Amino acid sequence: MSGQRPRGEHEAPDGATYAGAGVDLDAADAAVEAIKPHAARTQRPEVLESLSGFGAFFALDPKAYKKPLLVAATDGVGTKLEIARALGRHDTVGRDLVAMVVDDLVCSGAEPLFFLDYLAIEEIEPEAVSEIVAGIADGCEEAGCALIGGETAAHPGVLTDGRYDLAGFGVGVVERDAALDADRVTAGADIVALASNGLHANGYSLARRICADAGLDLGADHGLLVQTLGEALLRPTEIYAPHCLALIAGARVQALAHVTGGGIPGNLQRCLPEGLGAVVDVGTFSVPDVFRVLQRAGGVDEAEMWRVFNMGAGMLAIVEDAQEAVALLRGRGVDAWRCGQVVEGQGVRLAGLDPAR
């Protein structure tokens, strides 16, 4: 893994110090040492020891592919980090970060290969940094990709009150003739939903506004029964990439849509070609309770809920045979169901949507 050091100005000659400005280089060195074991457990055979210490090396085996395409993606965790800060828990947001990137990569049919992170934080505290990166390593292990590099930057005076931001960058590989795109999609194909466990990492600006305006206590369950609202909001994003790769290998997949900002209509539309639309039956969904808690507290219209949130499905697969795909996914422990169909026409229609709910 490439070295991680804060970037900034050199110490001034008049007695001012970097530490006095809010950047502790000794803490940065300690953070690097704390991170190393987490990165080590994610390594793949293709990862080489860095020759310079400033970059990471990954040796793609040319004999393993015919016409490989490298696929790159980047994303963040967004204002879900504010929920983590409010609860004082930082062990899950790293997994969110990996999920948001690798689940984008797999929508092209790509196997995630390696991942890099960027952490900007008010003050480098080795224990906090290690906790965050441990979550990133957990996500990389689950996704099967290597954490090969990153950067930790102290931003005193810019980030305040313990705030931090995360960004992730991933690269995957797919054979050119196996790459998924809209041209593969045909009328009559089935749409299969892969269940989510909550908000994942989208819609938190609305969720936080509702919580603030309605005075919702994150430490109360609000009818969720098995957990508090804060715990429900902090649930880490599902990592679908390994299951989607198995689905591609074992079923006839035409396209995949990662349901992030824009909900099901906005993201499913992205993998439909000109002249084809889709009908999704919202009555097939088991909407997680956390969505209804937020909807009631905020008086949010049903159509707006489906436009903003995933509402219970974090990934959609367009396949030739839903029964085949659902059986494969359920065999891997993934809750999946047929939720719709590709049709002639334009746009994504949500059948059974009750705007008055």
MARMI-802069 format. One record per residue: z, x, y of N, C-alpha, C in turn. Coordinates in pm, whole numbers, plus 50000, padded with zeros to 5 digits. Layout:
<rs>
ZXYZXYZXY...
</rs>
This chain:
<rs>
500005008549881500005000050000500005008850124499185005750221499105014050340500375012850421500685023450497501935023850572502005012950677503215008250703503424998050804504355003750910503865005051031504675010151142504395001751265505394999451348505154992051472504265000051565503454992951639502564999551732503074997451874502905007051959503345005352097503265018252173503945018752287503885030652371504795041552316504495053852352505355065152316506585065252407507595072452363508785073552447508445080052581509015074852684508775080352818509635092752839509195102352920509915114952938511155113653027511375102453094512475101353189513755096353126513855096552996515085092352930514985078752864513985071152900513795058452833513395061052688513785052052599513445053652457512795041052404512055042952295511425031652228512495021952178513585027452123514675018852075515275010752189515395017152306515915009952421515004998852468513725000252439512744989852473512694978952368513444980752260513514970152159512824973152028512264985452013511564989051889512315000551822512894997651707513685007451633512825013551522512385025851541511525032351444512245035151313513555037751319514305039751195514345026851113514505015551180514475002651111513095000051052512055004251125510685002551074510485010650946510985023050944510875031250824511635025050708512825019550737513615013050632512895000750579512204993550668511454981750625510314985550532509644996550564508555001250478509075004350338510215010950331510795014150200511195001550124511694991550196512094979050133510904971250080509764972750145508554965450108507894971249983507984984249966507224991049860507394984949721508614981649676508744975849541508024962449527507994954649635507324941649629505814943449615505264952849690503834955449680503474961049542504344969549489504064976249361503904966149247504654955349249504584945949138503334937149141502534938249246501304930249255500054938149219500184950849190499004959449180498094956149062496804958049084495764956548983495214970348951494504971648837493954984848800492984990448903492354981648981491344986449078491964992749203493264991049222493914996349341494155011449325493685019149423493845033649421494905037849521495535048949495496485054349590495735058349716496295054649831495645057549958495555072649980494385077050020494175091150045494615095150186494625085750278494945088950416496275083250462496725072750399497945066050444497685055850553496445054750600496115045250706495255033550657494765034450536493945023750481494215022250333493785011150277494005008450135492665008950061492695014049939491475015849861491475006249741490325000149718490154991149604488804994349542488814998849416487585003149349487004991649267486024984749323485364973949252484474979949143484634975649021483874980948908482464975148908481444982948942480074977548949479534973148813480094978548706479624974748573480124961048529481124955948600481704943048563480934931248622479994934148711479264923448779477764926348780476994915648792475544917248804475124917748951475434907049024475144906549167476384901149240477394909549256478654904649314478544901749464479204891149504479384888049645480864889449678481184896449785482544896949833482764885349930483874878549915484214867049998485514870250070485554868150201486744871150280487284858550346488604857950361489234846550428490494851250498490864844050603492094847050675492744834050719494064834150728494784822150769496214826050807496984816250848498384818350882499234807150827500494806950866501424796550821501684786550932501364790051055501504780851165502964777851199503184765951257504514762851307505484758651197505074759351071506034757950962507084768950971506724780051032507674790951051508884786551132508694776751219509824771851298510824764251210510334757651105511234751151011512034761850935511344772450893512024783350824513094789550913512774791351041513744797351134514944788051154514664775051167515754765451188516704765051070516154766950949516974766450828517514780050788517034790650854517474804150820517004808650684515844803550640515284807250510513884812750528513654824550475512364831150496511734836050366512234831050253511764835950123510564828450069510134817750137509024809750085507764810250171507904813650299506734813050387505674823350351506074834250287505084844050242504184838150134504764829950049503964823249945502994813550010503444806650116502534797950192501344805850243501634817650297500584825850357499514829350254499944833850137498984837450032498194825249987498884814149968498224801949920497124797550015497394797950144496394793250240495114801550234495254814250201494084823150196493374822450062494104823949952493444824449821492844811049783493444800149831492884787049799491634784149882491464791149992490174790850063489134799149987489544810949940488614819649869488024812749745488884805949669488424800149543487444788649566487424782949686486454772449715485014777549712484854790549718483534796649699483314800849555484284798249470484224802649331484724816749312485334822449417485714836549413487084838749351487194849349273488474854049222489144862549330490364859249374491034867549474491334881449417490974891749494491164905549450492344912249519492334911949652493414918549724493744911349852494914914649905495494907250017496184916950111496114914150240496834921750341497554911950433498694916150485499474907450571499694913850708499934905350806500324909950939501554901950981502644909051008503884902851050504244907851189504274898651285504744901851420506124895551435507104903551474508484898951475509194904351598510184897151647510904901451767511544915051747512264916551639512964928951609512894931651459512564943751422512424946951280513804948351216514114938951129515334939551049514894940950903515164952350840514644955050706514904943950605516084937850609516394927350512515504915150534515314911150659514474899550689513024902350653512534914250688511154917850656510954918050504511914923550433511814924050287511774910050227512564900950282512584887150232511234880450251510644882450367509334876550395508264882450303508244895750291507224902350210507434899450061508674897450020508924893649880508214880649848508224871149943507504858649923506004860749916505494869949997504064873149991503724879049854504564888049806504324894049674504394883549564505334874149574505404863349476504094855749471503554852549589502294845349595501144853349538501114866349569500044874849516500114875749364501314877049310501464877349164500924864649102501274853249160500814840549105499304839049117498744844049226497294842949248496504853449173497184864049127496494874549054495824884849142496224885549269495614895349359496644905849399496174917249445497054928449481497374928249629498634930449662499044932449800498864947349829497804950649902497444964749916497704970450054498104962350148498334967750281498854957250377499174961750497499674952550597500184959850719500714952150810501254957550935502474949450976503534956251014504704949851071504844954751214504814945551309504824949351451506004942851522506784951051592507884945951673507354941951811507654929551852507194924551981508394919852066509304928852100510454924852181510014919952319510654909252365510294903752495509124894252491508384894352382507264885052365507674874152266508134878352149508724869052053510234869252075510854857652092512274856952123513004847752027514324848552029515184839651949514894840651799514544852751753514314854751610512984849651560512064846651650510764841351607509874852451552508954848451466507964857651413506694849951378505614857151355504354850751316503754858451200503034851351117502414857050997500934853950995500154863850953498734861750926498394869050797497444863650723497054869850597495554871150587495114881250512493694884150497493434887150350492454880350292492174882350151490694884350124490404891450017489024893649973488934890149825487874882849790487614879249652486194882749614485854880449488484514883649440484004872349351482704869849362482044859849278480614864449254480094861549136478684864249109477814855349198476724860949250475874853649343475424840149285475024840049158474514827549101475634817949059476894822149073478024813449039478754808449163478314812949281478994808949404478844793949426479934787649465479914773249489479484770449632478614760749648478244756249782477754741849774477484735949889477134721749896475844718549822474964728149806473674725549739473854721649594474984724649535475234721249395475644706649376476084700149484476664686749474475584676249456475824666949364474864656349334475514642649346474704632649379475184618949386475684614549249476784607249248477364602549123478414611749066478564623849120479584633049070480964627349097481904630749010483274626149025484064635349118485094629749182486004637549265487374637149200487934648749172489234649949107490214655849208491394649749218492444654549308493464662749232493884673849291494974682049239496184679749329497284675649269498444671149346499034682049434499514677849550500294686549637501764683349616502624691649675504074689049666504664685549802503784683049900504264679950033503244684050138503734688350255502844691350366502054704250347502474712750257501914726150241502084733850372501054737650443501254744950568500424738850681500284725650680499464718950781500174706650838499914704050963500454692151027501864693851081502354706151089503734708151129503984706051278502964707051360503164703951502503514689151517502814680451443503134666251445504484663651378504704669751263505964667551190507164671851274507064683151341508184688051423508394679151545507304674151603507444665051717508154652251674507784646951557508434634951506509924637551485510244648651422511644651951395512444653151526511834659351626512524661251753512694648051827511604640151837511644627651913512554617351847512544617151712513354607251639514764612351609515024624851644516354630551619516674631651472515674634751390515904635751246516674648451213517704646951134518534658151092517884664750970517534677550983516904684450870517854686150753519144684950779520124686450672520434673650598519844662350640520064649450573518854646250485519064637150386517954634450294517014623350342517464614550432516614604050488515894595850380516554593850268515964586050160515154594050062515084607150082514324615549988515074617549856516354614849857517204614549738517464628349677516434635249634516654647649559516794659949647516474658849776516594670449863516664665950009517024675250096517084672150238515674672550297515554666950417514274667150485513834681450511514754689950550514414704050574513874710650449514494708150336514024713850210512634708750174512414695850199511094690050170510014696050259510354698350386509384704150479509114718850450510064725550385509914739850358509334742650220509054732450141508454734850010507224743750024507124754249944505954763149957504674756749907503594760749967502264755649934501904758849789501294749149723500794751549587499684762049590499694770749492498614780649476497694775549365496534770649405495604764349311494594774049251494444785849313493344794749277493224797549127494304801249055494134803948911493684791648833494174779948871493784767648802492324764048832491914766448955490524763548992489554773048921489954785648907489094795048834488964790848688490064786148628490004781048491489134768648483489214760348585488384748248589486904751848599486594761548681485194766048695484674771448562485534778648491485114784648364485004774348252485794763548260485854754348148485304740548172484894737548292484334724448324483124726448416482444715548442481234716448524481574713048669481954723448743482394721948882481204723748976481074714349070480004715449169480524720949302481744717449339482304722049466483814720149465484494727449553485934726249572486224724949721487214716649754487604714849893489114716749904489534726849979490944729450005491384720050118492334711350091492724701150188493774707050282493324710950400494204716650502494104708050627494074714050745493984706250867492724697550869492894684950902491774675550897491874666250779492854669050690493084660150577491914659350482491914648850400490864647250299489494644650362489384635850462488044633450518487424646050578488194653550656487644665150724487264676450632488024678450525487764689750436486764686550325486784674450275485804670750173484394670650233484274666550358482974666250423482334680150427483154690550432482634704150444481844708750322482054702450207481324706950088480314696450039479904687450128478884677550095477584680950166476464680450097475174683450160474674671850245473674674450324473034664050405472524652950314472844640550351472364629150273473344623850171474464630950151475464626450055476814624750124477524614150082478864611650131479814610250014480984604850040481974603249933482854591249961483314585149853484304574449861485544579149786486674579349854487944583349793488874571349794489414567849678490304556449663491744560949688492294557349803493644561749836494684554949748494304544049682495224537149593495554545049468494784555549440495064563949322496124574549351496514576049479497424586749519498884582449505499704591749459501154590349466501604598749585501724592549700502014599849823503464604649822503704617549836505084622649840505924615849948507184613349917508054605750005508194611850144508084625050156508274631350285507264626250388506064622650344505064617350436505494603950492506064595550406506484582250451507704583050542508584592550517509734594550605509244597950746508294607050754507744611050884506974599550948506204592350869505404581350922506294570450983507344566750913508254556350964508974560951090509444573251086510204578351201509334579651326508074582951306507184585051420506284573351453506324562851370505424551451393503964555551386503644564551296502294570051287501374560451213500204557951270499214549451206498764555351073498464546650976498084551350843496834560050847495854556050927494614564050937494904577950992495824578751087496184591751144496874600451040497714594350956498374601850849497334608450759496314600950720495294606350628494374616250698494284615450829493444624850904494134638150927495494638050927496254650050959496764657150833497324649250739498034655050625497224654050496497664661350392496944660750264497324648350183498444642050215498894629350156499014629550005499204641349948499464642149805498424649349723497344654049787496324661849716495944673949799496284685949750496014698049825494674704449796494024699949689492704705149652491904693749588490604693249618489704683549557488594691049485488284686649366487194692649288486104682349266484884685949299483734677449268483164682349136483174673549036482814677548900481854667348839481194671748733480284662648663481024652848573482174656848522482914648548428484404649248461484934638448523486334638348564487274639148445486954632448337487834632548220488004646648167486914654048160486944667848113487804676448206487614674948338488334683048435489824679848437490144666948435491554662848438492294667748314491634666748198492274671548075492564686448081491614694148134491824708548145492974711648239493014705148355494054707848454495424703648403495494691948343496794687348291497284696448178496344702148105496714711748001497334724348058497074726948185497654738448254498894734448335499324722048319500514717448390500264712748531499004710248565498644705648700498464690548699499154683448786498974669148800497624666648867496714660048797495374657848849494884644048808493984638448886493444625148856492094623248925491294613948872490024610348937490354601649057489864605649173490184598349295488974592849368487764596249323486604591249396485294596049338484234594149419482884597249372482004601149490481034609749462480004613249559478954602349559478534597949680477584586949691476454590649787475374582949781474294584449878474804580150015474354586950119474774583350254475454594850325476224591650426476904601950506478374598450523479204608450535480594606550568481494604150447482784605350472483804603250369484544590350403484514580850312485194568150333486434567450245487554563550306488794561950234488944547150196488654544050072488734530350023490184526250004490514514150045491874509250026492824513250136492324519350244493174523650354493624511550435494924510150455495484499050530496004504350663495204502650770495604508250900496904502450953497294490750903498474484050958499764488750890499654497050788500854500950715501854508250803
</rs>
